[in-house]
């Protein structure tokens, strides 16, 4: 069953509905109360992909700031619903908060980088997606130890933001948010950069092994939880987590190769 986004419901009094249609000029407290369920929903969805030491309360606080930022910058002339714009701003504020925490420990970064290098070298050598046994062997690990290492990498993002911004130095996370809600973006560089990145990501996902492709698609595009994906595929949640992490590492390896100018073919 597909996870449903929690948006403010339509059974509120007319005065509250006006906040959605034209939030400027309304009391901030009322707007925060109305959108608190959405902020919590986004925070908990994001927290599922993160290590347990990350505070959901910190994400919620950042989400409130994102909502207030949306109120300041919302432009009805762009013909985008406020709740749509607000969700992008809320999510962006939470991701910015995570960046400021530098929440991925150095040891995890090093392990991920080591596996990504091994995947990169094997794929370039063999011209195909590689198996777990091949990666483990290249790392000098048993298959069991490789899977234990994979467990430590839960919560890793498919996109390395630093690497993306090295290639597209003028495209910030703010630009990505704006381009998603503004259909009249005038800067062709931004449009080309984002289109190119999406194309490469789509190709990389398409070339994943079938189970990894399925899990990545259900998780990021259909927004199912790992538990829900396990029910769909009749696998345990821990197994789905393992498949997800393996897919993410392969995506990061291919995207890094592309961002360094090597291509992914």
Secondary structure by P-SEA (a helix, b strand, c coil): cccccccccccccaaaaaaaaccccccaaaaaaaaaaaaaaaaaaaaaaccccccaaaaaaaaaaaaaaaaacccccccccaaaaaaaaaaaaaaaaaaaaccccaaaaaaaaaaaaaaaaaaaaacccccaaaaaaaacccaaaaaaaaaaaccccccaaaaaaaaaccccaaaaaaaaaccccccaaaaaaaaaaaaaaaaaaaaccaaaaaaaaaaccccccaaaaaaaacccaaaaaaaaaaaaaaaaaaaaaaaaccccc
